[in-house]
Amino acid sequence: MITRYEVEAYLGPALEELTEEQIDDLISEFQDIAHRYDEDDPSREAAWAAAVEYMLGNTNADQASDDYQKADLERKKTLAAAIQVTHMAGMTHSAAAQRIGISRNTLRSYLGNKKKHIARKKRLLNVVK
């Protein structure tokens, strides 16, 4: 349970810019966020910060959506770079996928290497026969 004291402490100087009603709304939002994310999940802090910025009028739904789309594009670029470098370094698919934090099938789809996957399935089907 998130208390008013904890929310006010979190707000720091921003507390002076908010009305009592906004603070009450933030307490409710912070409690919802606390139920949604584990305590050690960085998403919790990001959601709290976004809630405060929204209440202060510093962001809106359009801006948040645009920020997400930009970040997602950057994530895709970074993933493609990591896949390319691990591939060029000669890492096995299993090692590269584990190092990057994705599944082998995701890695294979990025590399366009479905032939090995299909061949493996055929071998497995032949064993079953």
N, C-alpha and C positions, 0 to 999 in steps of 0.2 A: 504494500500500500504506500503510495507516494503521498507525503504530507504537504500541507501548505508551506511549512517551513522549508522543506527540501526544494520546492519549486521556487520560492522566493530567493533562496540561497543560489540556486542555479541561475536565476535571472540576473543577479548582480545589479549593475547600473541600469539595465533595461527595465527593472522593476518600476522605476520612477516614471517611465513613459507609458505605462499601462494602467487602465482603469481597474477597479475592483472586479467588475464583471469579466473583463478580459483575463484577469488572473484566475478567477474561478473557472473560466472556460479552459485555460491552460492546465489547471490542476486535473480537470477531467480528461483532457487530451493526454497528459503525461501518464495518467493511470492506465488509459487504454493502450498507450504505446508500451508501457511496462509489461502489460499482459501479452502483447504481441511479440516482443523480442526478449531474448534472454539477457540477463544483466551484463554479460561480457560480450554481447553482440554489438559491434560498432554501428549497426543499423539503428539501434535504440538511440544513441547519441545523435545520429544524423536526423532522425525523425523529431527528436526533441528540439534540436536547433532549427529545423524547418518550421515547426509549430510556432516557435518564438518569432522567427523572421516574418512569418505570415501575419501574426498578431500585430507586429510592429509596422506592417504595411510595406515591408522591404521585398516581398516576393508574392507571386500569385500562381495560379494553376498553370497558366501559359508558360511562365518563366521556369517553373519546376519541370514541366514537360520538356521544354527546350533543353534544359540542363541535362535531363536524363538522356535524351536522344544524342546529344553531343558526347556524353560520357560513354554511352553504349557504342558509338562509332569508334571512339578511342580504344575501348576494350577490344573490339573486333580487330583493329589494327595491331594492337599489342599481341593479341593471340596469334594472328597470322605471322607476326615477326618471330614469336617464340617457337612456333611450329617450324618455320623455315630454318631457323638457326639450329634447333635440335636435330632436324633432318640432315642438314649439311654437316653437322658434327658427327654424324654416323650413329646416333643413338638408335637403339631398337624402338619400335613403336611402343612397346610396353614401358620401357624406361622413360621415353620422351613424354608419353601421356601422363605417367605418374609424376614426373618432374614438373610439368606444366599445371597439372591438376585437372585434367580432362580424361574422358574415357578413350580407349583405343579406337573405338568406332568413330568418335568425333574426330580424332586425329586422322584416321584413314579417310574420312569424308573430306577433310580439308586438303589432304594430299592427293585426293582423287585415286586412292589405292584400293579400289573395291575388288580388283581381280583376285588378290590373295584371300580376301574374305570369302568370295564366292568359291574359290578352289577349296578352301578349308571346309565349307559347308558340303561340297560335293564329296570330299573324303569322308566326312562324318556320315553322310547318307549311304556311302558304299559300305561302311563298317556295319551299319544297321541292317543292310540287306542280307 
